[in-house]
Amino acid sequence: MAMSQPLLQVRPAATTVIFRDNGGGSPELLLMERSGTMAFAAGALVFPGGGIEAQDLEHATDLTTDLPIDEAAARIAAIRETLEESGLAIGFQDQPDRFTVASLRAALNDGAVFAGLLSDARLTLDIGELVPFARWKPPASEKVTRVFDTRFYLAKVAAGSHEPSADATENVRLFWASAQDVLDRSARGEAKVIFPTLRNLERLAQFRSFDEAVADAGKFVITTISPWIEEREGRPSLCIPENLGYPVTFESLETSMRS
């Protein structure tokens, strides 16, 4: 009797591209290096983010917003995961002090519910600060049993924010760098960058400011990007659509890193 294939699990996720000014030069973005022991993107450079949890959906139902529940929950997850992973508080109506941020982060890492922590600290989120930028979902295949349906958001670090720090669990270090700097590191073989992150960095490298990135994001309807394989320039390549703002839309399978 033939073995049954494991069921494909599609997990909703959210990630945040966090900008900070760089004294007139290209804006810097917050990058994290994933632990080499992780099942997904081990050792790769990524933006802060993670899975959307049931608590995020419950939290979203209590917010006063015109956004659909799944969209509001994704933004809450992006804020929560950023706080957990980096200690940065983005998307708050009033910027909490560093002691409050540290307390919230420690409690989250101990499994506390985000909405309850905010209520106790008398803090309110402003999920409108997060700007939708992209959405990526890898296609299903026989070799993949779990894929992430990931929404990408833009955010700007709040004035007075303290320096972020890695959680030393899923991520082993974090740093600020321009999109072009990370692309250059990848080209030199000094950094591992998976296909979606690489394509988004190429798009982000076009912008000289957070406002430019926001303006560009507003030109496109957020469409779920599911890369496909076809021959380009005589080689099997991983491809994405041409009309969504990405300057590079395919890469040879020989060089692309997908997980």
C-alpha positions as a printed NumPy array, in Angstrom:
array([[  0.   ,   0.   ,   0.   ],
       [  1.367,   3.4  ,  -0.958],
       [  2.513,   5.661,   1.826],
       [  0.273,   8.695,   2.291],
       [  1.887,  12.096,   1.839],
       [  2.066,  14.347,   4.92 ],
       [ -0.488,  17.136,   4.89 ],
       [  0.794,  20.527,   3.798],
       [  0.703,  23.076,   6.601],
       [  0.332,  26.715,   5.564],
       [  1.245,  28.983,   8.446],
       [  0.332,  32.684,   8.336],
       [  3.279,  34.88 ,   9.303],
       [  4.312,  38.529,   9.423],
       [  7.661,  40.268,   9.169],
       [  8.753,  43.879,   9.549],
       [ 11.288,  45.846,   7.513],
       [ 12.445,  48.433,  10.057],
       [ 14.121,  51.608,   8.781],
       [ 16.322,  54.094,  10.58 ],
       [ 17.84 ,  57.287,   9.207],
       [ 21.534,  57.293,   8.413],
       [ 22.508,  60.957,   8.407],
       [ 21.56 ,  61.616,   4.801],
       [ 22.887,  58.348,   3.355],
       [ 20.892,  55.29 ,   2.407],
       [ 18.555,  54.257,   5.219],
       [ 19.612,  51.322,   7.344],
       [ 17.46 ,  48.249,   7.904],
       [ 17.395,  45.875,  10.871],
       [ 18.648,  42.405,   9.936],
       [ 18.932,  39.272,  12.046],
       [ 21.061,  36.189,  11.567],
       [ 19.102,  33.012,  12.175],
       [ 20.578,  30.309,  14.372],
       [ 22.266,  27.549,  12.425],
       [ 20.12 ,  24.984,  14.257],
       [ 16.772,  26.31 ,  13.011],
       [ 14.671,  24.137,  10.701],
       [ 13.814,  27.107,   8.475],
       [ 16.418,  29.458,   6.946],
       [ 19.204,  28.237,   9.23 ],
       [ 22.066,  30.742,   9.335],
       [ 20.314,  33.147,   6.956],
       [ 19.814,  36.89 ,   7.317],
       [ 16.155,  37.806,   7.804],
       [ 13.924,  40.645,   8.972],
       [ 12.248,  40.357,  12.399],
       [  9.048,  38.362,  12.318],
       [  7.288,  35.098,  12.931],
       [  4.031,  33.207,  12.935],
       [  0.617,  34.76 ,  13.524],
       [ -0.815,  33.155,  16.65 ],
       [ -4.327,  32.623,  17.959],
       [ -3.719,  35.343,  20.556],
       [ -3.073,  37.839,  17.731],
       [ -6.45 ,  37.058,  16.167],
       [ -8.168,  37.43 ,  19.54 ],
       [ -6.34 ,  40.709,  20.123],
       [ -7.42 ,  41.964,  16.7  ],
       [-11.105,  41.453,  17.503],
       [-10.766,  43.873,  20.435],
       [ -9.224,  46.686,  18.382],
       [-11.171,  49.56 ,  16.908],
       [-10.086,  49.382,  13.284],
       [-11.533,  49.244,   9.795],
       [ -9.013,  46.595,   8.795],
       [-10.046,  42.969,   8.239],
       [ -9.34 ,  40.773,  11.26 ],
       [ -6.607,  38.786,   9.506],
       [ -4.809,  41.98 ,   8.448],
       [ -5.032,  43.499,  11.929],
       [ -3.805,  40.237,  13.464],
       [ -0.835,  40.15 ,  11.09 ],
       [  0.219,  43.653,  12.123],
       [ -0.133,  42.778,  15.811],
       [  2.008,  39.691,  15.227],
       [  4.655,  41.79 ,  13.447],
       [  4.792,  44.187,  16.419],
       [  4.867,  41.369,  18.978],
       [  7.52 ,  39.354,  17.156],
       [  9.713,  42.422,  16.668],
       [  9.549,  43.119,  20.389],
       [ 10.329,  39.508,  21.262],
       [ 13.182,  39.098,  18.825],
       [ 14.873,  42.49 ,  18.946],
       [ 13.569,  44.448,  21.946],
       [ 12.354,  47.241,  19.659],
       [  8.896,  48.695,  20.303],
       [  7.321,  49.658,  16.997],
       [  3.652,  50.39 ,  16.365],
       [  2.867,  51.902,  19.785],
       [  0.784,  55.056,  20.23 ],
       [  3.254,  56.24 ,  22.876],
       [  6.822,  54.972,  22.927],
       [  7.392,  52.962,  26.144],
       [ 10.601,  53.53 ,  28.087],
       [ 13.386,  50.977,  27.908],
       [ 12.556,  49.444,  31.281],
       [  8.964,  48.799,  30.215],
       [ 10.159,  47.393,  26.894],
       [ 12.558,  45.034,  28.674],
       [  9.789,  43.894,  31.011],
       [  7.373,  43.276,  28.14 ],
       [  9.987,  41.355,  26.202],
       [ 10.883,  39.122,  29.139],
       [  7.222,  38.382,  29.82 ],
       [  6.558,  37.538,  26.168],
       [  9.495,  35.152,  26.138],
       [  7.992,  33.492,  29.218],
       [  4.753,  32.907,  27.331],
       [  2.602,  35.817,  28.538],
       [ -0.265,  37.058,  26.359],
       [  0.613,  40.297,  24.575],
       [ -2.815,  41.951,  24.933],
       [ -2.799,  41.383,  28.694],
       [  0.689,  42.824,  29.054],
       [ -0.318,  45.944,  27.138],
       [ -3.411,  46.388,  29.278],
       [ -1.421,  46.052,  32.502],
       [  1.134,  48.595,  31.252],
       [ -1.62 ,  50.914,  29.944],
       [ -0.134,  50.836,  26.47 ],
       [ -1.998,  50.998,  23.163],
       [ -0.912,  49.86 ,  19.731],
       [ -1.078,  51.966,  16.598],
       [ -1.132,  49.293,  13.919],
       [ -1.626,  51.978,  11.279],
       [  2.091,  52.766,  11.606],
       [  2.878,  49.532,   9.752],
       [  2.701,  49.901,   5.986],
       [  1.888,  46.825,   3.846],
       [  4.737,  46.171,   1.417],
       [  4.477,  42.62 ,   0.07 ],
       [  3.129,  39.136,   0.628],
       [  4.994,  35.94 ,  -0.217],
       [  3.855,  32.335,  -0.128],
       [  6.   ,  29.527,  -1.577],
       [  4.145,  27.043,  -3.781],
       [  3.301,  23.592,  -2.462],
       [  5.515,  20.679,  -3.457],
       [  6.005,  17.045,  -2.538],
       [  9.206,  17.909,  -0.682],
       [  7.659,  20.659,   1.467],
       [  5.264,  19.954,   4.336],
       [  5.098,  23.5  ,   5.726],
       [  5.103,  26.878,   4.047],
       [  4.805,  30.386,   5.446],
       [  2.258,  32.81 ,   4.011],
       [  4.178,  35.935,   5.021],
       [  3.048,  39.552,   4.971],
       [  5.848,  42.122,   4.844],
       [  5.406,  45.519,   6.508],
       [  7.454,  48.716,   6.536],
       [  8.045,  50.577,   9.78 ],
       [ 10.348,  53.306,  11.019],
       [ 12.171,  53.1  ,  14.319],
       [ 10.673,  55.555,  16.797],
       [ 12.669,  58.536,  18.02 ],
       [ 14.29 ,  57.74 ,  21.337],
       [ 14.308,  53.973,  20.823],
       [ 17.2  ,  52.183,  22.464],
       [ 19.502,  49.833,  20.589],
       [ 18.003,  46.436,  19.744],
       [ 19.547,  43.182,  20.889],
       [ 19.276,  39.584,  19.676],
       [ 17.194,  37.119,  21.661],
       [ 20.034,  34.548,  21.374],
       [ 17.566,  31.718,  20.7  ],
       [ 16.19 ,  31.763,  17.163],
       [ 18.614,  34.567,  16.203],
       [ 22.27 ,  34.789,  17.14 ],
       [ 22.962,  38.415,  16.183],
       [ 21.372,  41.506,  14.7  ],
       [ 22.723,  44.604,  13.014],
       [ 21.776,  47.7  ,  11.018],
       [ 22.86 ,  47.89 ,   7.383],
       [ 21.668,  49.388,   4.123],
       [ 19.896,  47.069,   1.718],
       [ 22.765,  47.445,  -0.761],
       [ 25.328,  46.555,   1.899],
       [ 23.517,  43.276,   2.612],
       [ 23.252,  42.539,  -1.107],
       [ 26.995,  43.118,  -1.456],
       [ 27.724,  40.781,   1.461],
       [ 25.564,  38.12 ,  -0.154],
       [ 27.289,  38.544,  -3.532],
       [ 30.682,  38.081,  -1.845],
       [ 29.503,  34.912,  -0.128],
       [ 29.697,  36.526,   3.32 ],
       [ 25.987,  36.137,   4.102],
       [ 23.216,  33.63 ,   3.427],
       [ 20.019,  35.239,   2.114],
       [ 16.98 ,  33.256,   1.01 ],
       [ 15.226,  34.029,  -2.268],
       [ 12.311,  36.167,  -0.933],
       [ 14.583,  38.242,   1.308],
       [ 17.052,  38.795,  -1.52 ],
       [ 14.353,  39.994,  -3.908],
       [ 12.929,  42.335,  -1.263],
       [ 16.388,  43.73 ,  -0.49 ],
       [ 16.872,  44.49 ,  -4.193],
       [ 13.583,  46.362,  -4.199],
       [ 14.419,  48.193,  -0.964],
       [ 17.848,  49.208,  -2.264],
       [ 16.092,  51.534,  -4.736],
       [ 14.862,  53.86 ,  -1.98 ],
       [ 16.742,  56.745,  -0.39 ],
       [ 14.329,  57.12 ,   2.514],
       [ 11.487,  55.487,   4.418],
       [  9.05 ,  57.887,   2.746],
       [ 10.233,  56.766,  -0.71 ],
       [  9.626,  53.14 ,   0.239],
       [  6.14 ,  53.949,   1.534],
       [  5.313,  55.868,  -1.644],
       [  6.446,  52.96 ,  -3.807],
       [  4.458,  50.452,  -1.75 ],
       [  1.351,  52.527,  -2.401],
       [  1.732,  52.089,  -6.168],
       [  1.028,  48.362,  -6.064],
       [ -1.868,  46.224,  -4.936],
       [ -0.545,  43.653,  -2.466],
       [ -0.581,  40.407,  -4.431],
       [  0.553,  37.097,  -2.989],
       [  3.802,  36.133,  -4.704],
       [  4.3  ,  32.407,  -5.268],
       [  7.571,  31.815,  -7.155],
       [  7.602,  29.25 ,  -9.955],
       [ 10.281,  27.448, -11.94 ],
       [ 10.804,  27.953, -15.662],
       [ 13.711,  28.285, -18.052],
       [ 15.218,  31.76 , -18.316],
       [ 18.366,  32.574, -20.289],
       [ 18.847,  28.862, -20.933],
       [ 18.759,  27.822, -17.265],
       [ 16.054,  26.533, -14.906],
       [ 15.218,  29.569, -12.764],
       [ 13.028,  30.596,  -9.866],
       [ 10.722,  33.381, -11.083],
       [  8.282,  35.989,  -9.778],
       [  5.87 ,  38.352, -11.611],
       [  7.267,  41.335, -13.51 ],
       [  4.759,  43.994, -12.432],
       [  5.079,  44.224,  -8.637],
       [  7.993,  46.625,  -8.217],
       [ 10.872,  44.147,  -8.079],
       [ 13.918,  45.036, -10.214],
       [ 15.085,  41.4  , -10.351],
       [ 12.415,  38.816, -11.113],
       [ 14.306,  35.549, -11.56 ],
       [ 17.391,  33.72 , -10.345],
       [ 19.035,  30.501, -11.45 ],
       [ 18.057,  27.478,  -9.358],
       [ 21.763,  26.747,  -9.02 ],
       [ 22.303,  29.842,  -6.907],
       [ 18.939,  30.483,  -5.234],
       [ 18.546,  29.697,  -1.546],
       [ 14.945,  28.8  ,  -0.746],
       [ 14.99 ,  27.606,   2.88 ]])
